[in-house]
Amino acid sequence: MTARLDTIRTARHGFVDTVEGLTEAEFDHGTTLCSAWAPRDVLAHLIGTAEALGLWLGGRTVSDVQIG
């Protein structure tokens, strides 16, 4: 599980670094792998997913939960 979490953390840090390097115009209108979404949309999706995960965990950590 630790290797998987390390991979996720690395990917998220890379995403944040990318977003921080965007101009305002790129953030609002830039292209992403999700062709209908600008970087702003992808970030909003990730924030929503993180909030939903927090609610699902209900105070537990990811390590406390058996996944798959």
MODELLER restraints for C-alpha pairs under 7 A, 6 or more apart:
rsr = mdl.restraints
at = mdl.atoms
rsr.add(forms.Gaussian(group=physical.xy_distance, feature=features.Distance(at['CA:27:A'], at['CA:38:A']), mean=6.72, stdev=0.5))
rsr.add(forms.Gaussian(group=physical.xy_distance, feature=features.Distance(at['CA:27:A'], at['CA:39:A']), mean=5.25, stdev=0.5))
rsr.add(forms.Gaussian(group=physical.xy_distance, feature=features.Distance(at['CA:27:A'], at['CA:40:A']), mean=5.59, stdev=0.5))
rsr.add(forms.Gaussian(group=physical.xy_distance, feature=features.Distance(at['CA:28:A'], at['CA:38:A']), mean=5.96, stdev=0.5))
rsr.add(forms.Gaussian(group=physical.xy_distance, feature=features.Distance(at['CA:28:A'], at['CA:39:A']), mean=6.60, stdev=0.5))
rsr.add(forms.Gaussian(group=physical.xy_distance, feature=features.Distance(at['CA:28:A'], at['CA:40:A']), mean=5.73, stdev=0.5))
rsr.add(forms.Gaussian(group=physical.xy_distance, feature=features.Distance(at['CA:29:A'], at['CA:38:A']), mean=5.28, stdev=0.5))
rsr.add(forms.Gaussian(group=physical.xy_distance, feature=features.Distance(at['CA:30:A'], at['CA:38:A']), mean=5.30, stdev=0.5))
rsr.add(forms.Gaussian(group=physical.xy_distance, feature=features.Distance(at['CA:30:A'], at['CA:39:A']), mean=6.24, stdev=0.5))
rsr.add(forms.Gaussian(group=physical.xy_distance, feature=features.Distance(at['CA:31:A'], at['CA:38:A']), mean=5.63, stdev=0.5))
rsr.add(forms.Gaussian(group=physical.xy_distance, feature=features.Distance(at['CA:31:A'], at['CA:39:A']), mean=7.00, stdev=0.5))
rsr.add(forms.Gaussian(group=physical.xy_distance, feature=features.Distance(at['CA:32:A'], at['CA:38:A']), mean=6.13, stdev=0.5))
rsr.add(forms.Gaussian(group=physical.xy_distance, feature=features.Distance(at['CA:32:A'], at['CA:39:A']), mean=6.35, stdev=0.5))
